[in-house]
């Protein structure tokens, strides 16, 4: 079958590319072996934020005493699990997504694809030849670390946690990154005893130390035990409970959730047939998402960040390039990410450490949410801060962190400032609405100026 475009993998990025190119009049084959739409709508962003929304409601209810009367909160996981099945995932059925793609004129193939030379893609006994473009968008999958005793046990990944209709009495979580901490907090709020084990010296190790400190304080305040700098040497499962061994320490729980990262599964894609390394961790792309001649890649497989918004952004760049349209190249200088804990911890651009490693002349400014007018008014649940990282030589922001009750929303203004390289003197003359959480940006800017 000869077509214009073959898209291998229909997660958020691949579906966007395939659908929009089909709408543009090209003949497009989209191939997906699992669920059209990928991780985000079925196991990631959408259902987990439904879980978090429910957990946050419980937390707000528990904050009523001393603020607005009395309260008694009785958590129930049943409506949460039902909403995930009925509203988010259609019980993990992708018919709506498949119909959405075919309704745009695309040809859908269910299966796992393998490249067979330039422009040629095999799915079982079917062969497709792409005259214009082949796009790889196969995403990532949860990683199972090579820990003695882990393989073969019924451990959870994020997918199992999202599918759960009941929650365990106790849960061990391997991994103190965004996924591990989001799930730790929400599951604990429904009454599960949760323990987080992280190998790095601190939680959220890729973010600012202040973010790690806030995350740790939040877990402790909610009765969630966490241990950093612990390397798991062994996992035991007796048919009922898990035991995790870290040196001379052991931890026990009814369930074990492994949230130790994700990886691209490139080994079976036939990359060697197009001159690429099948053992590579990611696919190298240029600023137009090109991975080779008439070959593009978007999303997690590019290694630019395992985020839905990155996949969608890259999809737009690739679409323009494939159609021959003018458009800006990919620019990741203000890449945003949010850990949807309560408080939310959002960041964009470089951390202070990353900026110093690049040899920049770094200045920072920090404001605390509880010390702002809106934070003082908010009172219960007002933990957070805004941290700015500036390149003093150029007078612009290169990074920022926004943590607080609406940390991810406040981050938007900071991401714009970083992306547009708005001069600091112009930011200092902005009018910030009173009393808002984003007014804390002005406080952080004053702290930045005072550090000169």
ZASEBA-210224 format. One record per residue (C-alpha): residue number from 1; residue in three letters; x, z, y. Coordinates in nm, 3 decimals. Layout:
NODE  resi  resn        X        Z        Y
NODE   NUM   ALA        X        Z        Y
...
//
This chain:
NODE  resi  resn        X        Z        Y
NODE     1   UNK    0.000    0.000    0.000
NODE     2   UNK    0.154   -0.115    0.328
NODE     3   UNK    0.064    0.083    0.637
NODE     4   UNK    0.204    0.155    0.981
NODE     5   UNK    0.270    0.526    0.937
NODE     6   UNK    0.301    0.775    0.653
NODE     7   UNK    0.285    1.145    0.741
NODE     8   UNK    0.415    1.379    0.471
NODE     9   UNK    0.256    1.721    0.519
NODE    10   UNK   -0.062    1.785    0.715
NODE    11   UNK   -0.007    2.127    0.865
NODE    12   UNK   -0.083    2.168    1.233
NODE    13   UNK    0.199    1.936    1.341
NODE    14   UNK    0.150    1.671    1.075
NODE    15   UNK   -0.226    1.666    1.118
NODE    16   UNK   -0.184    1.621    1.494
NODE    17   UNK    0.057    1.330    1.450
NODE    18   UNK   -0.151    1.160    1.180
NODE    19   UNK   -0.483    1.204    1.359
NODE    20   UNK   -0.369    1.088    1.700
NODE    21   UNK   -0.181    0.787    1.566
NODE    22   UNK   -0.491    0.688    1.368
NODE    23   UNK   -0.700    0.725    1.684
NODE    24   UNK   -0.448    0.498    1.858
NODE    25   UNK   -0.535    0.222    1.611
NODE    26   UNK   -0.246    0.247    1.366
NODE    27   UNK   -0.302    0.247    0.990
NODE    28   UNK   -0.202    0.598    0.883
NODE    29   UNK   -0.167    0.766    0.545
NODE    30   UNK   -0.162    1.147    0.554
NODE    31   UNK   -0.038    1.332    0.245
NODE    32   UNK   -0.096    1.700    0.171
NODE    33   UNK   -0.068    1.892   -0.155
NODE    34   UNK   -0.217    2.221   -0.035
NODE    35   UNK   -0.454    2.268    0.258
NODE    36   UNK   -0.492    2.028    0.550
NODE    37   UNK   -0.420    2.235    0.860
NODE    38   UNK   -0.135    2.426    0.699
NODE    39   UNK   -0.048    2.794    0.718
NODE    40   UNK   -0.194    2.870    1.060
NODE    41   UNK   -0.570    2.838    1.000
NODE    42   UNK   -0.570    2.968    0.644
NODE    43   UNK   -0.299    3.234    0.618
NODE    44   UNK   -0.131    3.270    0.957
NODE    45   UNK   -0.237    3.268    1.320
NODE    46   UNK   -0.615    3.254    1.288
NODE    47   UNK   -0.702    3.497    1.004
NODE    48   UNK   -0.427    3.745    1.090
NODE    49   UNK   -0.546    3.762    1.451
NODE    50   UNK   -0.897    3.827    1.320
NODE    51   UNK   -0.745    4.118    1.127
NODE    52   UNK   -0.559    4.237    1.434
NODE    53   UNK   -0.869    4.210    1.652
NODE    54   UNK   -1.052    4.435    1.405
NODE    55   UNK   -0.765    4.683    1.394
NODE    56   UNK   -0.745    4.692    1.773
NODE    57   UNK   -1.116    4.773    1.792
NODE    58   UNK   -1.057    5.071    1.566
NODE    59   UNK   -0.765    5.182    1.784
NODE    60   UNK   -0.972    5.152    2.102
NODE    61   UNK   -1.247    5.356    1.940
NODE    62   UNK   -0.998    5.629    1.862
NODE    63   UNK   -0.886    5.630    2.227
NODE    64   UNK   -1.230    5.724    2.359
NODE    65   UNK   -1.184    6.105    2.349
NODE    66   UNK   -1.056    6.227    2.683
NODE    67   UNK   -1.142    5.894    2.847
NODE    68   UNK   -1.510    5.824    2.788
NODE    69   UNK   -1.666    6.086    2.564
NODE    70   UNK   -1.628    6.147    2.192
NODE    71   UNK   -1.590    5.910    1.898
NODE    72   UNK   -1.577    5.903    1.522
NODE    73   UNK   -1.424    5.592    1.367
NODE    74   UNK   -1.481    5.495    1.002
NODE    75   UNK   -1.287    5.179    0.911
NODE    76   UNK   -1.436    4.925    0.671
NODE    77   UNK   -1.233    4.625    0.553
NODE    78   UNK   -1.538    4.444    0.408
NODE    79   UNK   -1.656    4.269    0.729
NODE    80   UNK   -1.298    4.168    0.810
NODE    81   UNK   -1.247    4.003    0.471
NODE    82   UNK   -1.587    3.835    0.499
NODE    83   UNK   -1.513    3.696    0.844
NODE    84   UNK   -1.182    3.552    0.722
NODE    85   UNK   -1.359    3.380    0.433
NODE    86   UNK   -1.666    3.261    0.619
NODE    87   UNK   -1.540    3.181    0.967
NODE    88   UNK   -1.167    3.110    0.943
NODE    89   UNK   -1.100    2.951    0.607
NODE    90   UNK   -1.428    2.835    0.448
NODE    91   UNK   -1.304    3.033    0.147
NODE    92   UNK   -0.979    2.833    0.162
NODE    93   UNK   -1.152    2.498    0.148
NODE    94   UNK   -1.012    2.225    0.374
NODE    95   UNK   -1.300    1.976    0.354
NODE    96   UNK   -1.371    2.009    0.726
NODE    97   UNK   -1.006    1.935    0.810
NODE    98   UNK   -0.990    1.640    0.568
NODE    99   UNK   -1.308    1.495    0.714
NODE   100   UNK   -1.170    1.545    1.064
NODE   101   UNK   -0.866    1.334    0.976
NODE   102   UNK   -1.050    1.059    0.788
NODE   103   UNK   -1.310    1.051    1.066
NODE   104   UNK   -1.031    0.939    1.299
NODE   105   UNK   -0.955    0.647    1.069
NODE   106   UNK   -0.678    0.799    0.859
NODE   107   UNK   -0.638    0.759    0.483
NODE   108   UNK   -0.596    1.093    0.307
NODE   109   UNK   -0.399    1.145   -0.013
NODE   110   UNK   -0.395    1.476   -0.198
NODE   111   UNK   -0.058    1.536   -0.358
NODE   112   UNK    0.310    1.605   -0.307
NODE   113   UNK    0.522    1.326   -0.166
NODE   114   UNK    0.877    1.211   -0.231
NODE   115   UNK    1.078    0.963   -0.027
NODE   116   UNK    1.203    0.661   -0.219
NODE   117   UNK    1.425    0.488    0.032
NODE   118   UNK    1.365    0.395    0.398
NODE   119   UNK    0.996    0.362    0.475
NODE   120   UNK    0.887    0.414    0.114
NODE   121   UNK    0.693    0.721   -0.004
NODE   122   UNK    0.574    0.804   -0.354
NODE   123   UNK    0.284    1.032   -0.450
NODE   124   UNK    0.249    1.041   -0.827
NODE   125   UNK    0.197    0.681   -0.934
NODE   126   UNK    0.108    0.563   -0.584
NODE   127   UNK    0.359    0.402   -0.349
NODE   128   UNK    0.324    0.362    0.027
NODE   129   UNK    0.541    0.154    0.258
NODE   130   UNK    0.548    0.254    0.624
NODE   131   UNK    0.630   -0.035    0.851
NODE   132   UNK    0.659    0.170    1.167
NODE   133   UNK    0.723    0.538    1.096
NODE   134   UNK    0.757    0.805    0.833
NODE   135   UNK    0.700    1.159    0.956
NODE   136   UNK    0.807    1.473    0.766
NODE   137   UNK    0.598    1.781    0.846
NODE   138   UNK    0.608    1.986    0.527
NODE   139   UNK    0.640    2.327    0.692
NODE   140   UNK    0.784    2.638    0.531
NODE   141   UNK    0.689    2.885    0.260
NODE   142   UNK    0.742    3.262    0.226
NODE   143   UNK    1.086    3.358    0.097
NODE   144   UNK    1.131    3.581   -0.207
NODE   145   UNK    1.476    3.744   -0.173
NODE   146   UNK    1.694    3.753   -0.486
NODE   147   UNK    1.632    4.122   -0.553
NODE   148   UNK    1.673    4.255   -0.905
NODE   149   UNK    1.335    4.309   -1.067
NODE   150   UNK    1.126    4.138   -0.795
NODE   151   UNK    1.057    3.808   -0.968
NODE   152   UNK    0.758    3.819   -1.195
NODE   153   UNK    0.594    4.118   -1.030
NODE   154   UNK    0.258    4.084   -0.850
NODE   155   UNK    0.409    4.137   -0.505
NODE   156   UNK    0.220    4.018   -0.199
NODE   157   UNK    0.321    3.760    0.059
NODE   158   UNK    0.133    3.719    0.386
NODE   159   UNK   -0.107    3.491    0.197
NODE   160   UNK   -0.208    3.764   -0.046
NODE   161   UNK   -0.258    4.013    0.236
NODE   162   UNK   -0.491    3.772    0.415
NODE   163   UNK   -0.689    3.702    0.097
NODE   164   UNK   -0.731    4.072    0.010
NODE   165   UNK   -1.093    4.188   -0.024
NODE   166   UNK   -0.984    4.550   -0.058
NODE   167   UNK   -0.679    4.731    0.074
NODE   168   UNK   -0.446    4.954   -0.131
NODE   169   UNK   -0.402    5.326   -0.081
NODE   170   UNK   -0.033    5.269   -0.009
NODE   171   UNK    0.175    4.966    0.083
NODE   172   UNK    0.548    4.901    0.101
NODE   173   UNK    0.658    4.619    0.332
NODE   174   UNK    0.997    4.451    0.305
NODE   175   UNK    1.069    4.310    0.649
NODE   176   UNK    1.045    4.447    1.002
NODE   177   UNK    0.998    4.116    1.182
NODE   178   UNK    0.682    3.992    1.351
NODE   179   UNK    0.484    3.922    1.033
NODE   180   UNK    0.577    4.250    0.867
NODE   181   UNK    0.498    4.462    1.174
NODE   182   UNK    0.169    4.290    1.256
NODE   183   UNK    0.044    4.341    0.902
NODE   184   UNK    0.184    4.695    0.884
NODE   185   UNK   -0.007    4.809    1.189
NODE   186   UNK   -0.339    4.647    1.112
NODE   187   UNK   -0.346    4.756    0.746
NODE   188   UNK   -0.247    5.112    0.839
NODE   189   UNK   -0.533    5.125    1.089
NODE   190   UNK   -0.772    5.077    0.797
NODE   191   UNK   -0.639    5.386    0.623
NODE   192   UNK   -0.355    5.257    0.408
NODE   193   UNK   -0.032    5.458    0.394
NODE   194   UNK    0.231    5.203    0.505
NODE   195   UNK    0.612    5.211    0.482
NODE   196   UNK    0.829    4.938    0.640
NODE   197   UNK    1.182    4.872    0.510
NODE   198   UNK    1.413    4.653    0.720
NODE   199   UNK    1.771    4.552    0.642
NODE   200   UNK    1.876    4.494    1.003
NODE   201   UNK    1.979    4.787    1.225
NODE   202   UNK    1.653    4.764    1.420
NODE   203   UNK    1.299    4.629    1.401
NODE   204   UNK    1.232    4.290    1.565
NODE   205   UNK    1.605    4.233    1.545
NODE   206   UNK    1.591    3.891    1.714
NODE   207   UNK    1.427    4.029    2.028
NODE   208   UNK    1.540    4.264    2.305
NODE   209   UNK    1.646    4.619    2.208
NODE   210   UNK    1.369    4.747    2.433
NODE   211   UNK    1.118    4.556    2.218
NODE   212   UNK    1.263    4.713    1.904
NODE   213   UNK    1.237    5.058    2.059
NODE   214   UNK    0.875    5.003    2.160
NODE   215   UNK    0.784    4.874    1.813
NODE   216   UNK    0.948    5.176    1.650
NODE   217   UNK    0.770    5.419    1.881
NODE   218   UNK    0.440    5.247    1.812
NODE   219   UNK    0.478    5.269    1.436
NODE   220   UNK    0.580    5.634    1.451
NODE   221   UNK    0.286    5.723    1.676
NODE   222   UNK    0.046    5.569    1.424
NODE   223   UNK    0.198    5.744    1.123
NODE   224   UNK    0.369    5.436    0.982
NODE   225   UNK    0.704    5.518    0.826
NODE   226   UNK    0.987    5.274    0.890
NODE   227   UNK    1.346    5.258    0.773
NODE   228   UNK    1.608    5.026    0.922
NODE   229   UNK    1.953    4.936    0.792
NODE   230   UNK    1.822    4.965    0.435
NODE   231   UNK    1.921    4.698    0.182
NODE   232   UNK    1.699    4.676   -0.122
NODE   233   UNK    1.894    4.666   -0.446
NODE   234   UNK    1.612    4.683   -0.699
NODE   235   UNK    1.236    4.658   -0.741
NODE   236   UNK    1.050    4.820   -1.031
NODE   237   UNK    0.685    4.772   -1.126
NODE   238   UNK    0.526    4.982   -1.399
NODE   239   UNK    0.195    4.797   -1.409
NODE   240   UNK    0.042    5.027   -1.151
NODE   241   UNK    0.292    5.104   -0.873
NODE   242   UNK    0.602    4.955   -0.716
NODE   243   UNK    0.926    5.142   -0.666
NODE   244   UNK    1.187    5.003   -0.427
NODE   245   UNK    1.546    5.125   -0.449
NODE   246   UNK    1.778    5.118   -0.147
NODE   247   UNK    2.112    5.272   -0.241
NODE   248   UNK    2.034    5.632   -0.322
NODE   249   UNK    1.681    5.620   -0.176
NODE   250   UNK    1.359    5.518   -0.348
NODE   251   UNK    1.020    5.431   -0.202
NODE   252   UNK    0.695    5.399   -0.394
NODE   253   UNK    0.363    5.229   -0.323
NODE   254   UNK    0.059    5.073   -0.487
NODE   255   UNK    0.138    4.730   -0.344
NODE   256   UNK    0.453    4.559   -0.219
NODE   257   UNK    0.438    4.304    0.063
NODE   258   UNK    0.743    4.081    0.102
NODE   259   UNK    0.774    3.961    0.464
NODE   260   UNK    1.141    3.866    0.458
NODE   261   UNK    1.118    3.529    0.627
NODE   262   UNK    1.027    3.171    0.542
NODE   263   UNK    1.216    2.861    0.436
NODE   264   UNK    1.168    2.486    0.435
NODE   265   UNK    1.137    2.343    0.085
NODE   266   UNK    1.330    2.018    0.120
NODE   267   UNK    1.484    1.984   -0.225
NODE   268   UNK    1.204    1.777   -0.380
NODE   269   UNK    1.144    1.541   -0.087
NODE   270   UNK    1.397    1.277   -0.191
NODE   271   UNK    1.593    1.311    0.130
NODE   272   UNK    1.903    1.170   -0.040
NODE   273   UNK    1.726    0.832   -0.063
NODE   274   UNK    1.732    0.807    0.318
NODE   275   UNK    2.083    0.941    0.365
NODE   276   UNK    1.991    1.304    0.439
NODE   277   UNK    2.111    1.621    0.268
NODE   278   UNK    1.846    1.759    0.028
NODE   279   UNK    2.028    2.095    0.028
NODE   280   UNK    1.994    2.140    0.405
NODE   281   UNK    1.799    2.438    0.533
NODE   282   UNK    1.626    2.229    0.799
NODE   283   UNK    1.600    1.866    0.912
NODE   284   UNK    1.816    1.791    1.215
NODE   285   UNK    1.625    1.601    1.483
NODE   286   UNK    1.712    1.470    1.826
NODE   287   UNK    1.511    1.539    2.140
NODE   288   UNK    1.256    1.273    2.038
NODE   289   UNK    1.203    1.429    1.693
NODE   290   UNK    1.397    1.147    1.523
NODE   291   UNK    1.561    1.245    1.195
NODE   292   UNK    1.678    0.892    1.108
NODE   293   UNK    1.584    0.525    1.137
NODE   294   UNK    1.204    0.507    1.164
NODE   295   UNK    1.199    0.868    1.042
NODE   296   UNK    1.066    1.163    1.243
NODE   297   UNK    1.017    1.532    1.164
NODE   298   UNK    0.803    1.795    1.335
NODE   299   UNK    0.722    2.161    1.287
NODE   300   UNK    0.895    2.433    1.088
NODE   301   UNK    1.120    2.190    0.899
NODE   302   UNK    1.313    2.120    1.220
NODE   303   UNK    1.429    2.481    1.252
NODE   304   UNK    1.326    2.514    1.616
NODE   305   UNK    1.086    2.799    1.549
NODE   306   UNK    0.814    2.864    1.291
NODE   307   UNK    0.532    2.865    1.543
NODE   308   UNK    0.213    2.661    1.565
NODE   309   UNK    0.278    2.591    1.931
NODE   310   UNK    0.620    2.445    1.852
NODE   311   UNK    0.472    2.216    1.585
NODE   312   UNK    0.203    2.095    1.825
NODE   313   UNK    0.454    2.047    2.104
NODE   314   UNK    0.689    1.849    1.883
NODE   315   UNK    0.397    1.644    1.754
NODE   316   UNK    0.327    1.528    2.109
NODE   317   UNK    0.690    1.426    2.160
NODE   318   UNK    0.697    1.235    1.830
NODE   319   UNK    0.366    1.060    1.898
NODE   320   UNK    0.490    0.930    2.231
NODE   321   UNK    0.812    0.807    2.073
NODE   322   UNK    0.639    0.633    1.783
NODE   323   UNK    0.393    0.463    2.019
NODE   324   UNK    0.670    0.368    2.259
NODE   325   UNK    0.516    0.567    2.543
NODE   326   UNK    0.717    0.725    2.818
NODE   327   UNK    0.738    1.100    2.800
NODE   328   UNK    0.982    1.385    2.848
NODE   329   UNK    1.217    1.480    2.563
NODE   330   UNK    1.182    1.810    2.380
NODE   331   UNK    1.288    2.109    2.589
NODE   332   UNK    1.300    2.453    2.430
NODE   333   UNK    1.446    2.655    2.718
NODE   334   UNK    1.123    2.853    2.765
NODE   335   UNK    1.017    2.877    2.401
NODE   336   UNK    0.749    3.148    2.388
NODE   337   UNK    0.675    3.381    2.097
NODE   338   UNK    0.447    3.682    2.062
NODE   339   UNK    0.442    3.965    1.811
NODE   340   UNK    0.072    4.052    1.808
NODE   341   UNK    0.108    4.424    1.764
NODE   342   UNK   -0.074    4.665    1.987
NODE   343   UNK    0.089    4.655    2.238
NODE   344   UNK    0.162    4.284    2.225
NODE   345   UNK    0.532    4.199    2.256
NODE   346   UNK    0.584    3.854    2.404
NODE   347   UNK    0.910    3.682    2.492
NODE   348   UNK    1.026    3.347    2.626
NODE   349   UNK    1.366    3.188    2.664
NODE   350   UNK    1.687    3.382    2.607
NODE   351   UNK    1.736    3.749    2.540
NODE   352   UNK    1.994    3.933    2.748
NODE   353   UNK    2.240    3.920    2.457
NODE   354   UNK    2.189    3.547    2.404
NODE   355   UNK    2.240    3.479    2.774
NODE   356   UNK    2.567    3.672    2.776
NODE   357   UNK    2.684    3.489    2.463
NODE   358   UNK    2.635    3.163    2.653
NODE   359   UNK    2.870    3.287    2.923
NODE   360   UNK    2.607    3.321    3.195
NODE   361   UNK    2.639    3.566    3.480
NODE   362   UNK    2.352    3.786    3.375
NODE   363   UNK    2.134    4.018    3.580
NODE   364   UNK    1.830    4.200    3.445
NODE   365   UNK    1.531    4.379    3.588
NODE   366   UNK    1.282    4.599    3.407
NODE   367   UNK    0.948    4.755    3.495
NODE   368   UNK    0.735    4.991    3.285
NODE   369   UNK    0.365    4.923    3.236
NODE   370   UNK    0.257    5.291    3.256
NODE   371   UNK    0.426    5.313    3.599
NODE   372   UNK    0.224    5.021    3.738
NODE   373   UNK   -0.115    5.075    3.901
NODE   374   UNK   -0.300    4.889    3.627
NODE   375   UNK   -0.107    5.068    3.356
NODE   376   UNK   -0.188    5.407    3.514
NODE   377   UNK   -0.555    5.312    3.534
NODE   378   UNK   -0.554    5.186    3.173
NODE   379   UNK   -0.403    5.514    3.050
NODE   380   UNK   -0.470    5.532    2.673
NODE   381   UNK   -0.280    5.252    2.503
NODE   382   UNK   -0.081    5.151    2.810
NODE   383   UNK    0.266    5.136    2.652
NODE   384   UNK    0.485    4.841    2.748
NODE   385   UNK    0.735    4.688    2.987
NODE   386   UNK    0.843    4.365    3.154
NODE   387   UNK    1.208    4.265    3.133
NODE   388   UNK    1.360    3.972    3.321
NODE   389   UNK    1.689    3.801    3.238
NODE   390   UNK    1.839    3.593    3.518
NODE   391   UNK    2.131    3.357    3.559
NODE   392   UNK    2.272    3.503    3.880
NODE   393   UNK    2.482    3.195    3.957
NODE   394   UNK    2.182    2.961    3.961
NODE   395   UNK    1.928    3.218    4.082
NODE   396   UNK    1.671    3.146    3.811
NODE   397   UNK    1.518    3.324    3.515
NODE   398   UNK    1.646    3.221    3.172
NODE   399   UNK    1.449    3.473    2.967
NODE   400   UNK    1.178    3.734    2.984
NODE   401   UNK    0.991    3.983    2.770
NODE   402   UNK    0.638    4.100    2.842
NODE   403   UNK    0.511    4.389    2.632
NODE   404   UNK    0.184    4.568    2.691
NODE   405   UNK   -0.193    4.560    2.635
NODE   406   UNK   -0.198    4.189    2.735
NODE   407   UNK    0.171    4.115    2.689
NODE   408   UNK    0.116    3.768    2.546
NODE   409   UNK   -0.106    3.666    2.837
NODE   410   UNK    0.130    3.798    3.106
NODE   411   UNK    0.404    3.601    2.932
NODE   412   UNK    0.244    3.275    3.046
NODE   413   UNK    0.353    3.319    3.408
NODE   414   UNK    0.706    3.407    3.301
NODE   415   UNK    0.731    3.106    3.067
NODE   416   UNK    0.631    2.876    3.355
NODE   417   UNK    0.898    3.031    3.579
NODE   418   UNK    1.166    2.982    3.313
NODE   419   UNK    1.059    2.630    3.220
NODE   420   UNK    1.033    2.510    3.581
NODE   421   UNK    1.346    2.699    3.688
NODE   422   UNK    1.160    2.849    3.981
NODE   423   UNK    1.414    3.002    4.222
NODE   424   UNK    1.415    3.380    4.229
NODE   425   UNK    1.369    3.389    4.605
NODE   426   UNK    1.048    3.190    4.562
NODE   427   UNK    0.924    3.420    4.287
NODE   428   UNK    0.996    3.716    4.515
NODE   429   UNK    0.755    3.571    4.771
NODE   430   UNK    0.466    3.528    4.529
NODE   431   UNK    0.142    3.719    4.573
NODE   432   UNK    0.046    3.905    4.254
NODE   433   UNK   -0.320    4.006    4.230
NODE   434   UNK   -0.388    4.380    4.246
NODE   435   UNK   -0.443    4.565    4.019
NODE   436   UNK   -0.340    4.342    3.727
NODE   437   UNK   -0.093    4.382    3.445
NODE   438   UNK    0.094    4.072    3.562
NODE   439   UNK    0.165    4.245    3.893
NODE   440   UNK    0.437    4.423    3.696
NODE   441   UNK    0.635    4.099    3.724
NODE   442   UNK    0.682    4.177    4.092
NODE   443   UNK    0.808    4.525    4.007
NODE   444   UNK    1.057    4.375    3.760
NODE   445   UNK    1.172    4.124    4.024
NODE   446   UNK    1.243    4.407    4.267
NODE   447   UNK    1.441    4.586    3.998
NODE   448   UNK    1.631    4.261    3.937
NODE   449   UNK    1.716    4.227    4.307
NODE   450   UNK    1.831    4.589    4.318
NODE   451   UNK    2.076    4.523    4.034
NODE   452   UNK    2.272    4.265    4.236
//
